[in-house]
Amino acid sequence: MRILFISPHPDDIEFACGNTETRFIEDGHEVYIACITADEYGTDRNDYKGERISKIRRREMKRAAEIIGITKLDWLGFIDGYVKINKKSINYIKKYIKKINPDIIFTSDPFYPVDFHPDHLKTGFMVLSILKKMKNPPLTLLFYTFCPNYYIPCIYRKKAFKAFSMHRSQGFDRKITILFNSIFQLIHGLKIQNFLFADAYRIVDLTKRLKIKNSLWNKMKYAFFNSIMKILLPKAPLYNPTPEDLGIKEFRF
């Protein structure tokens, strides 16, 4: 099978799907990772923003992929924090998906997100809008979701966490992040038999209308994760250079 992971940023797949991508490789499948942005604004240091941090993040992504055994990496050239939902962007991603022609696609959940980063939401919206119009769309699984309905056992945790640890410049405490990730995997593991840990996804039925079920429980989960992200996401500095200031353009790779 041919599997395509569409990632908003260089570290998202290792964080959300590290065990899953490793399992596909170990089982002999063809795995592609398409990164929407190269994390050009993924630092609060203005002297690193733009191509400087982008080169570092792309290098880290390659190192993580090498550990897992993935050789097919593509950067789609959108600008971190400036992803636009428009006809040009959608057609660009659509052309890429048709070129890869995957059997399975993984991307971020824009409807029930545990992570409210705008790039994550916009990535999911655009990918789903493309797949929804396809005659025979691939099986679609969404990560970063608080309404999972499908679980993949984690049997390559050591290799997956080693790959995730390659994203050193992200600035997070890797041990704490891995512990945090393990807690969620343990919670998801309760949903399946014979395995302690699991990655969680939401399988989307593209033959039906894509809409949010506004139950009280879903509203409570939405409010919880939204409040957590407001605390965790760093505040923008007083001066934030524009893409023009940094000399970076869309679709430049």
Residue pairs with C-beta under 8 A, 6 or more apart in sequence:
1 24
1 29
1 30
1 103
1 104
2 29
2 30
2 32
2 100
2 101
2 102
2 103
2 104
3 21
3 24
3 29
3 30
3 31
3 32
3 102
3 103
3 104
3 105
3 106
4 32
4 33
4 34
4 97
4 100
4 102
4 104
4 105
4 106
4 138
5 13
5 17
5 21
5 31
5 32
5 33
5 34
5 105
5 106
5 107
6 34
6 36
6 93
6 105
6 106
6 107
6 123
6 127
7 13
7 33
7 34
7 35
7 36
7 107
7 123
8 35
8 36
8 37
8 83
8 108
8 117
8 119
8 120
8 122
8 123
9 35
9 36
9 37
9 39
9 42
9 57
9 80
9 119
10 35
10 38
10 39
10 57
10 58
10 60
10 61
10 167
11 39
11 57
11 60
11 61
11 64
11 164
11 167
11 170
12 108
12 120
12 143
12 144
13 21
13 33
13 106
14 21
14 64
14 160
14 163
14 164
14 166
14 167
15 164
15 177
15 181
16 108
16 143
16 144
16 199
17 106
17 143
17 199
18 68
18 156
18 160
18 161
18 163
18 164
18 199
19 152
19 153
19 154
19 155
19 156
19 157
19 160
19 185
19 197
19 199
20 106
20 152
20 199
20 201
21 31
21 33
21 68
21 70
21 160
22 68
22 69
22 156
22 159
22 160
22 163
23 152
23 155
23 156
24 31
25 31
25 68
25 69
25 70
26 69
26 156
30 72
31 70
31 72
32 70
32 72
32 73
32 74
32 100
32 102
33 61
33 65
33 70
33 72
33 73
33 74
34 74
34 75
34 76
34 96
34 100
35 61
35 73
35 74
35 75
35 76
36 76
36 78
36 83
36 119
36 123
37 75
37 76
37 78
37 79
37 80
37 81
37 83
37 119
38 54
38 57
38 58
38 75
38 77
38 80
38 253
39 53
39 54
39 57
39 80
40 49
40 50
40 51
40 53
40 54
40 79
40 80
40 81
40 243
40 246
40 248
41 49
41 53
41 79
41 80
41 81
41 82
41 240
42 53
42 57
42 80
42 169
42 170
43 49
43 53
43 169
43 171
44 234
44 237
46 237
46 239
46 240
46 241
48 56
49 241
49 246
50 241
50 243
50 246
50 247
50 248
51 246
51 247
51 248
53 169
54 248
56 169
57 167
57 169
58 75
60 166
60 167
60 168
60 169
61 73
61 166
61 167
62 73
63 166
64 163
64 164
64 166
64 167
65 71
65 73
65 163
67 159
67 162
67 163
67 166
68 159
68 160
68 163
74 96
74 253
75 253
76 92
76 93
76 96
76 251
76 253
77 250
77 251
77 252
77 253
78 84
78 89
78 119
78 250
78 251
79 243
79 248
79 249
79 250
80 119
81 118
81 119
82 243
82 250
83 89
83 118
83 119
83 122
83 123
84 122
85 122
85 125
85 126
89 126
90 126
90 129
90 130
92 251
93 126
93 127
93 130
94 130
97 105
97 127
97 130
97 131
102 138
103 138
103 139
104 138
104 139
104 140
104 141
105 127
105 131
105 138
105 139
105 140
105 141
106 140
106 141
106 142
106 143
106 201
107 123
107 124
107 127
107 128
107 140
107 142
107 143
108 115
108 120
108 121
108 123
108 124
108 142
108 143
108 144
109 124
109 142
109 143
109 144
109 145
109 147
109 202
110 120
110 121
110 122
110 123
110 124
110 125
110 128
111 124
111 210
111 211
111 212
112 145
112 146
112 147
112 202
112 212
112 218
112 221
112 222
113 120
113 121
113 124
113 144
113 145
113 146
113 225
114 144
114 145
114 146
114 225
115 144
115 225
115 229
116 225
116 226
116 229
116 233
117 229
117 233
120 144
124 142
127 140
128 140
128 204
128 206
128 210
131 137
131 138
131 140
131 206
132 206
132 210
134 206
137 206
139 203
140 203
140 204
140 206
141 150
141 201
141 202
141 203
141 204
142 201
142 202
142 203
142 204
143 199
143 200
143 201
145 200
145 201
145 202
146 218
146 221
146 222
146 225
147 202
147 218
147 221
148 188
148 191
148 200
148 201
148 202
149 201
149 202
149 203
150 200
150 201
150 202
150 203
151 188
151 189
151 191
151 192
151 198
151 199
151 200
151 201
152 198
152 199
152 201
153 189
153 192
153 194
153 195
153 197
153 198
154 160
154 185
154 189
154 195
154 196
154 197
154 198
154 199
155 195
157 182
157 185
157 197
161 178
161 181
164 174
164 177
164 178
164 181
165 174
165 178
168 174
182 197
184 200
185 197
185 198
185 199
186 196
186 197
188 197
188 198
188 199
188 200
189 195
189 196
189 197
189 198
191 198
191 200
192 198
204 210
212 218
243 249
